[in-house]
Amino acid sequence: MVRLLLLAVVLLAAVIVSIGLGSLRVPVSDVLRTLVGLGEQKYELIVYQLRMPRIAASILVGAAMAISGTILQALIRNPLASPDLLGTTSGATAAVVAFITIMNGQVAVGWMPVVAMAGGCIASAITYLLAWRGGSSPLRMAMIGVSVSSAMGALTIYFTLAGPIYLVSQALGWMAGTVYGTSWTHVLYLAPWVVVGGALALFQSRSLNVLELGDRIAIGVGMRVERNRFLFIILAVVLASAAVGIAGGISFVGLMAPHMARKLVGNHNGAIVTASALLGALFLLLADLVGRTVFVPLDIPAGIFTAILGAPFFIYLMYRHRHG
């Protein structure tokens, strides 16, 4: 509990610092006064309309990807599992890029998470059905998921090239993973999915603990294994797809955050879900902060920095579990 509180405090401090930093810096004291309604009017636009929506979106997207990764690592019992494993993020990305191409870029914000969820669900359903042999083997799901992800990646490239040339830059920027340009509208469309999904994951964490022990033990204690596994997969898909619908292809957050959380709070999935959400939110918030402040006037997508850090982390995990 103490470590979770410390993580929450670190995240809050990062939020305050992130609000103050940018092309126009706002002193921490003025940030705090503005947040409680006592700040100068010139800072209210910067804090409430320009930076807070982007920060809120970073927190929600990071938390959603991290919780999704936590669920999948427990279900598949594979330390390399992430929302990419079942083809979820690739399917969501392909669906959104196809939607943008078909609609010639005239896309309402509210449709993005819905379209992403449809694509993520279709890709995950293909993986689940192809892995079914009288039951859904975690190993088969992992292997088939990689193939489905590759196929969805090819579809994404096709729809990117098939659209008008003026949409290519828009699609490529979104695919890189960014919260640039997010508003309170984006936050309001994303928040219900993340809050409800996170609460369900936390509430059902005991069932996730049992599933992680293996099918035989789960059946032995009276659990309906396939039903519960299917429901958890849907939950992971919804969380990851909703995040992709708003921020695009944010990679490796769902892989790294659960591992860090497990090191901090142990192996109980209730604590891991909470710690992972906090770490995922912090990770993406800091990645976005670096992207918009270090390379001014450029605004580098946060997904680039998560990939830069995540790729070596993935290689480290593969080396560590090479005999597994």
Contacts in CASP RR format, 6 or more apart in sequence:
PFRMAT RR
TARGET T0000
AUTHOR 0000-0000-0000
METHOD contacts of the structure
MODEL  1
MVRLLLLAVVLLAAVIVSIGLGSLRVPVSDVLRTLVGLGEQKYELIVYQL
RMPRIAASILVGAAMAISGTILQALIRNPLASPDLLGTTSGATAAVVAFI
TIMNGQVAVGWMPVVAMAGGCIASAITYLLAWRGGSSPLRMAMIGVSVSS
AMGALTIYFTLAGPIYLVSQALGWMAGTVYGTSWTHVLYLAPWVVVGGAL
ALFQSRSLNVLELGDRIAIGVGMRVERNRFLFIILAVVLASAAVGIAGGI
SFVGLMAPHMARKLVGNHNGAIVTASALLGALFLLLADLVGRTVFVPLDI
PAGIFTAILGAPFFIYLMYRHRHG
3 264 0 8 1.000
3 265 0 8 1.000
3 275 0 8 1.000
4 265 0 8 1.000
4 271 0 8 1.000
4 274 0 8 1.000
4 275 0 8 1.000
4 278 0 8 1.000
7 264 0 8 1.000
7 275 0 8 1.000
7 278 0 8 1.000
7 279 0 8 1.000
7 282 0 8 1.000
8 278 0 8 1.000
10 282 0 8 1.000
11 59 0 8 1.000
11 278 0 8 1.000
11 281 0 8 1.000
11 282 0 8 1.000
11 285 0 8 1.000
14 282 0 8 1.000
14 285 0 8 1.000
14 286 0 8 1.000
14 289 0 8 1.000
15 55 0 8 1.000
15 59 0 8 1.000
15 285 0 8 1.000
16 28 0 8 1.000
16 31 0 8 1.000
16 32 0 8 1.000
17 28 0 8 1.000
17 289 0 8 1.000
18 51 0 8 1.000
18 55 0 8 1.000
18 285 0 8 1.000
18 288 0 8 1.000
18 289 0 8 1.000
19 26 0 8 1.000
19 31 0 8 1.000
19 35 0 8 1.000
19 47 0 8 1.000
19 51 0 8 1.000
19 52 0 8 1.000
19 55 0 8 1.000
20 26 0 8 1.000
20 27 0 8 1.000
20 28 0 8 1.000
20 31 0 8 1.000
20 51 0 8 1.000
21 289 0 8 1.000
21 293 0 8 1.000
22 51 0 8 1.000
22 292 0 8 1.000
22 293 0 8 1.000
22 296 0 8 1.000
23 296 0 8 1.000
23 297 0 8 1.000
24 46 0 8 1.000
26 34 0 8 1.000
26 43 0 8 1.000
26 46 0 8 1.000
26 47 0 8 1.000
30 39 0 8 1.000
30 40 0 8 1.000
30 43 0 8 1.000
31 43 0 8 1.000
31 47 0 8 1.000
33 39 0 8 1.000
33 40 0 8 1.000
34 40 0 8 1.000
34 43 0 8 1.000
34 44 0 8 1.000
34 47 0 8 1.000
34 48 0 8 1.000
35 47 0 8 1.000
53 182 0 8 1.000
53 183 0 8 1.000
53 184 0 8 1.000
53 186 0 8 1.000
53 187 0 8 1.000
54 179 0 8 1.000
54 180 0 8 1.000
54 181 0 8 1.000
54 182 0 8 1.000
54 288 0 8 1.000
55 285 0 8 1.000
55 288 0 8 1.000
56 184 0 8 1.000
56 187 0 8 1.000
56 191 0 8 1.000
57 179 0 8 1.000
57 182 0 8 1.000
57 186 0 8 1.000
57 187 0 8 1.000
57 190 0 8 1.000
57 246 0 8 1.000
57 247 0 8 1.000
58 179 0 8 1.000
58 247 0 8 1.000
58 281 0 8 1.000
58 284 0 8 1.000
58 285 0 8 1.000
58 287 0 8 1.000
58 288 0 8 1.000
58 302 0 8 1.000
59 281 0 8 1.000
59 284 0 8 1.000
59 285 0 8 1.000
60 187 0 8 1.000
60 190 0 8 1.000
60 191 0 8 1.000
60 194 0 8 1.000
60 243 0 8 1.000
60 246 0 8 1.000
60 281 0 8 1.000
61 179 0 8 1.000
61 190 0 8 1.000
61 243 0 8 1.000
61 246 0 8 1.000
61 247 0 8 1.000
61 250 0 8 1.000
61 284 0 8 1.000
62 243 0 8 1.000
62 250 0 8 1.000
62 253 0 8 1.000
62 257 0 8 1.000
62 277 0 8 1.000
62 280 0 8 1.000
62 281 0 8 1.000
62 283 0 8 1.000
62 284 0 8 1.000
62 285 0 8 1.000
63 194 0 8 1.000
63 198 0 8 1.000
63 277 0 8 1.000
63 278 0 8 1.000
63 280 0 8 1.000
63 281 0 8 1.000
64 190 0 8 1.000
64 193 0 8 1.000
64 194 0 8 1.000
64 239 0 8 1.000
64 240 0 8 1.000
64 242 0 8 1.000
64 243 0 8 1.000
65 83 0 8 1.000
65 239 0 8 1.000
65 240 0 8 1.000
65 243 0 8 1.000
65 250 0 8 1.000
65 253 0 8 1.000
65 254 0 8 1.000
65 257 0 8 1.000
65 280 0 8 1.000
65 284 0 8 1.000
66 253 0 8 1.000
66 254 0 8 1.000
66 257 0 8 1.000
66 258 0 8 1.000
66 261 0 8 1.000
66 276 0 8 1.000
66 277 0 8 1.000
66 279 0 8 1.000
66 280 0 8 1.000
66 281 0 8 1.000
66 283 0 8 1.000
67 197 0 8 1.000
67 198 0 8 1.000
67 201 0 8 1.000
67 236 0 8 1.000
67 239 0 8 1.000
67 273 0 8 1.000
67 276 0 8 1.000
67 277 0 8 1.000
68 83 0 8 1.000
68 88 0 8 1.000
68 235 0 8 1.000
68 236 0 8 1.000
68 237 0 8 1.000
68 239 0 8 1.000
68 240 0 8 1.000
68 243 0 8 1.000
68 254 0 8 1.000
69 81 0 8 1.000
69 82 0 8 1.000
69 83 0 8 1.000
69 236 0 8 1.000
69 240 0 8 1.000
69 254 0 8 1.000
69 255 0 8 1.000
69 257 0 8 1.000
69 258 0 8 1.000
69 276 0 8 1.000
70 201 0 8 1.000
70 254 0 8 1.000
70 257 0 8 1.000
70 258 0 8 1.000
70 261 0 8 1.000
70 269 0 8 1.000
70 272 0 8 1.000
70 273 0 8 1.000
70 276 0 8 1.000
71 201 0 8 1.000
71 208 0 8 1.000
71 232 0 8 1.000
71 233 0 8 1.000
71 235 0 8 1.000
71 236 0 8 1.000
71 239 0 8 1.000
72 81 0 8 1.000
72 82 0 8 1.000
72 83 0 8 1.000
72 85 0 8 1.000
72 86 0 8 1.000
72 233 0 8 1.000
72 236 0 8 1.000
73 79 0 8 1.000
73 81 0 8 1.000
73 82 0 8 1.000
73 258 0 8 1.000
74 208 0 8 1.000
74 209 0 8 1.000
74 211 0 8 1.000
74 212 0 8 1.000
74 269 0 8 1.000
75 81 0 8 1.000
75 138 0 8 1.000
75 208 0 8 1.000
75 211 0 8 1.000
75 212 0 8 1.000
75 229 0 8 1.000
75 232 0 8 1.000
75 233 0 8 1.000
75 236 0 8 1.000
76 85 0 8 1.000
76 138 0 8 1.000
76 141 0 8 1.000
76 142 0 8 1.000
77 138 0 8 1.000
77 212 0 8 1.000
77 214 0 8 1.000
78 85 0 8 1.000
78 138 0 8 1.000
78 142 0 8 1.000
79 259 0 8 1.000
79 317 0 8 1.000
79 321 0 8 1.000
80 142 0 8 1.000
80 255 0 8 1.000
80 314 0 8 1.000
80 317 0 8 1.000
80 318 0 8 1.000
80 321 0 8 1.000
81 142 0 8 1.000
81 255 0 8 1.000
82 252 0 8 1.000
82 254 0 8 1.000
82 255 0 8 1.000
83 89 0 8 1.000
83 236 0 8 1.000
83 237 0 8 1.000
83 239 0 8 1.000
83 240 0 8 1.000
83 254 0 8 1.000
84 90 0 8 1.000
84 149 0 8 1.000
84 251 0 8 1.000
84 255 0 8 1.000
85 141 0 8 1.000
85 142 0 8 1.000
85 145 0 8 1.000
85 146 0 8 1.000
85 149 0 8 1.000
86 123 0 8 1.000
86 124 0 8 1.000
86 127 0 8 1.000
86 128 0 8 1.000
86 141 0 8 1.000
86 145 0 8 1.000
86 148 0 8 1.000
86 233 0 8 1.000
86 236 0 8 1.000
86 237 0 8 1.000
87 120 0 8 1.000
87 123 0 8 1.000
87 124 0 8 1.000
87 127 0 8 1.000
87 145 0 8 1.000
87 148 0 8 1.000
87 149 0 8 1.000
87 152 0 8 1.000
88 120 0 8 1.000
88 123 0 8 1.000
88 124 0 8 1.000
88 236 0 8 1.000
88 237 0 8 1.000
88 240 0 8 1.000
88 241 0 8 1.000
89 120 0 8 1.000
89 149 0 8 1.000
89 240 0 8 1.000
89 241 0 8 1.000
89 244 0 8 1.000
89 249 0 8 1.000
89 251 0 8 1.000
90 123 0 8 1.000
90 148 0 8 1.000
90 149 0 8 1.000
90 150 0 8 1.000
90 151 0 8 1.000
90 152 0 8 1.000
90 153 0 8 1.000
90 156 0 8 1.000
91 119 0 8 1.000
91 120 0 8 1.000
91 122 0 8 1.000
91 123 0 8 1.000
91 149 0 8 1.000
91 152 0 8 1.000
91 153 0 8 1.000
91 155 0 8 1.000
91 156 0 8 1.000
92 116 0 8 1.000
92 117 0 8 1.000
92 119 0 8 1.000
92 120 0 8 1.000
92 123 0 8 1.000
92 240 0 8 1.000
92 241 0 8 1.000
92 244 0 8 1.000
92 245 0 8 1.000
93 116 0 8 1.000
93 152 0 8 1.000
93 153 0 8 1.000
93 156 0 8 1.000
93 175 0 8 1.000
93 244 0 8 1.000
93 248 0 8 1.000
93 249 0 8 1.000
94 119 0 8 1.000
94 123 0 8 1.000
94 152 0 8 1.000
94 153 0 8 1.000
94 155 0 8 1.000
94 156 0 8 1.000
94 159 0 8 1.000
95 115 0 8 1.000
95 116 0 8 1.000
95 118 0 8 1.000
95 119 0 8 1.000
95 120 0 8 1.000
95 122 0 8 1.000
96 112 0 8 1.000
96 115 0 8 1.000
96 116 0 8 1.000
96 174 0 8 1.000
96 244 0 8 1.000
96 245 0 8 1.000
96 248 0 8 1.000
97 156 0 8 1.000
97 159 0 8 1.000
97 160 0 8 1.000
97 171 0 8 1.000
97 174 0 8 1.000
97 175 0 8 1.000
98 155 0 8 1.000
98 159 0 8 1.000
99 107 0 8 1.000
99 111 0 8 1.000
99 112 0 8 1.000
99 115 0 8 1.000
100 107 0 8 1.000
100 167 0 8 1.000
100 170 0 8 1.000
100 171 0 8 1.000
100 174 0 8 1.000
101 159 0 8 1.000
101 160 0 8 1.000
101 162 0 8 1.000
101 163 0 8 1.000
101 164 0 8 1.000
101 167 0 8 1.000
101 171 0 8 1.000
104 164 0 8 1.000
104 167 0 8 1.000
105 167 0 8 1.000
105 170 0 8 1.000
109 183 0 8 1.000
109 185 0 8 1.000
109 186 0 8 1.000
109 189 0 8 1.000
110 185 0 8 1.000
110 189 0 8 1.000
112 189 0 8 1.000
112 245 0 8 1.000
112 246 0 8 1.000
113 189 0 8 1.000
113 190 0 8 1.000
113 193 0 8 1.000
113 241 0 8 1.000
113 242 0 8 1.000
113 245 0 8 1.000
113 246 0 8 1.000
115 245 0 8 1.000
116 241 0 8 1.000
116 242 0 8 1.000
116 244 0 8 1.000
116 245 0 8 1.000
117 237 0 8 1.000
117 238 0 8 1.000
117 241 0 8 1.000
117 242 0 8 1.000
119 241 0 8 1.000
120 237 0 8 1.000
120 240 0 8 1.000
120 241 0 8 1.000
120 244 0 8 1.000
121 234 0 8 1.000
121 237 0 8 1.000
121 238 0 8 1.000
121 241 0 8 1.000
123 148 0 8 1.000
123 149 0 8 1.000
123 152 0 8 1.000
124 233 0 8 1.000
124 237 0 8 1.000
126 148 0 8 1.000
127 141 0 8 1.000
127 144 0 8 1.000
127 145 0 8 1.000
127 148 0 8 1.000
128 136 0 8 1.000
128 141 0 8 1.000
128 230 0 8 1.000
128 233 0 8 1.000
130 140 0 8 1.000
130 144 0 8 1.000
130 148 0 8 1.000
131 137 0 8 1.000
131 140 0 8 1.000
131 141 0 8 1.000
131 144 0 8 1.000
131 145 0 8 1.000
133 140 0 8 1.000
135 226 0 8 1.000
136 226 0 8 1.000
136 229 0 8 1.000
136 230 0 8 1.000
156 175 0 8 1.000
159 171 0 8 1.000
160 168 0 8 1.000
160 171 0 8 1.000
160 172 0 8 1.000
160 175 0 8 1.000
161 168 0 8 1.000
173 301 0 8 1.000
174 248 0 8 1.000
174 249 0 8 1.000
175 248 0 8 1.000
175 249 0 8 1.000
176 248 0 8 1.000
176 249 0 8 1.000
176 301 0 8 1.000
176 303 0 8 1.000
176 304 0 8 1.000
177 247 0 8 1.000
177 248 0 8 1.000
177 249 0 8 1.000
177 250 0 8 1.000
177 301 0 8 1.000
177 302 0 8 1.000
177 303 0 8 1.000
177 304 0 8 1.000
178 247 0 8 1.000
178 248 0 8 1.000
178 288 0 8 1.000
178 299 0 8 1.000
178 301 0 8 1.000
178 302 0 8 1.000
178 303 0 8 1.000
179 246 0 8 1.000
179 247 0 8 1.000
179 284 0 8 1.000
179 288 0 8 1.000
179 302 0 8 1.000
180 292 0 8 1.000
180 299 0 8 1.000
180 301 0 8 1.000
182 246 0 8 1.000
182 247 0 8 1.000
186 246 0 8 1.000
189 246 0 8 1.000
190 242 0 8 1.000
190 243 0 8 1.000
190 246 0 8 1.000
193 238 0 8 1.000
193 239 0 8 1.000
193 242 0 8 1.000
194 239 0 8 1.000
194 242 0 8 1.000
194 243 0 8 1.000
197 235 0 8 1.000
197 238 0 8 1.000
197 239 0 8 1.000
198 239 0 8 1.000
198 273 0 8 1.000
198 277 0 8 1.000
200 235 0 8 1.000
201 208 0 8 1.000
201 235 0 8 1.000
201 239 0 8 1.000
201 273 0 8 1.000
202 270 0 8 1.000
202 273 0 8 1.000
202 274 0 8 1.000
204 232 0 8 1.000
205 268 0 8 1.000
205 269 0 8 1.000
205 270 0 8 1.000
205 272 0 8 1.000
205 273 0 8 1.000
206 269 0 8 1.000
206 270 0 8 1.000
207 223 0 8 1.000
207 228 0 8 1.000
207 232 0 8 1.000
208 232 0 8 1.000
208 269 0 8 1.000
208 270 0 8 1.000
209 268 0 8 1.000
209 269 0 8 1.000
209 270 0 8 1.000
210 217 0 8 1.000
210 218 0 8 1.000
210 221 0 8 1.000
210 223 0 8 1.000
211 218 0 8 1.000
211 223 0 8 1.000
211 225 0 8 1.000
211 228 0 8 1.000
211 229 0 8 1.000
211 232 0 8 1.000
212 269 0 8 1.000
215 225 0 8 1.000
218 225 0 8 1.000
218 228 0 8 1.000
219 225 0 8 1.000
243 250 0 8 1.000
244 250 0 8 1.000
247 302 0 8 1.000
249 303 0 8 1.000
250 284 0 8 1.000
250 302 0 8 1.000
250 303 0 8 1.000
250 306 0 8 1.000
251 303 0 8 1.000
251 306 0 8 1.000
251 307 0 8 1.000
251 310 0 8 1.000
252 306 0 8 1.000
252 307 0 8 1.000
252 309 0 8 1.000
252 310 0 8 1.000
252 311 0 8 1.000
252 313 0 8 1.000
252 314 0 8 1.000
253 280 0 8 1.000
253 283 0 8 1.000
253 284 0 8 1.000
253 306 0 8 1.000
254 276 0 8 1.000
254 280 0 8 1.000
255 310 0 8 1.000
255 313 0 8 1.000
255 314 0 8 1.000
255 317 0 8 1.000
256 279 0 8 1.000
256 280 0 8 1.000
256 283 0 8 1.000
256 309 0 8 1.000
256 310 0 8 1.000
256 313 0 8 1.000
257 276 0 8 1.000
257 277 0 8 1.000
257 279 0 8 1.000
257 280 0 8 1.000
257 283 0 8 1.000
258 272 0 8 1.000
258 276 0 8 1.000
259 313 0 8 1.000
259 317 0 8 1.000
260 275 0 8 1.000
260 276 0 8 1.000
260 279 0 8 1.000
261 271 0 8 1.000
261 272 0 8 1.000
261 275 0 8 1.000
261 276 0 8 1.000
261 279 0 8 1.000
262 272 0 8 1.000
264 275 0 8 1.000
265 271 0 8 1.000
265 272 0 8 1.000
265 274 0 8 1.000
265 275 0 8 1.000
266 272 0 8 1.000
283 306 0 8 1.000
284 302 0 8 1.000
284 306 0 8 1.000
287 302 0 8 1.000
287 303 0 8 1.000
287 305 0 8 1.000
287 306 0 8 1.000
287 309 0 8 1.000
288 302 0 8 1.000
290 300 0 8 1.000
290 305 0 8 1.000
291 299 0 8 1.000
291 300 0 8 1.000
291 301 0 8 1.000
291 302 0 8 1.000
291 304 0 8 1.000
291 305 0 8 1.000
292 299 0 8 1.000
292 300 0 8 1.000
294 300 0 8 1.000
END
